[in-house]
C-alpha cells in the first residue's frame, strides 16, 4: 500500500488496483493455492465523491426544449432527458437497464 502511495497515484487508481489484486488472491484462496489472502485486513482507501456542476433552471429548460417532440427520436431523447433530470442519474447507469 505504501508503495502505491509513494508513487503519488490517484486514490481511485490505488482502489482499483487493490480490488483487482484482491480478486486474484481470493480466487487463489478458493482454489486452495493459498491458505489465506495477504490482503485480508487491508482496507481500501477512502474515495471522495464529488458532485459535479448542475444545470440551472434556464439551462434545463433550454435542454428540454431542444428535442423535436413530433418525431420518435425527439420524443425518446426528451424522455431520457426527463429521466436524467428527475433521477439525477448519469447516462451510463440508465443504459445498464
Order of alpha helices (4+ residues) and beta strands (2+ residues): alpha-alpha-alpha-alpha-alpha
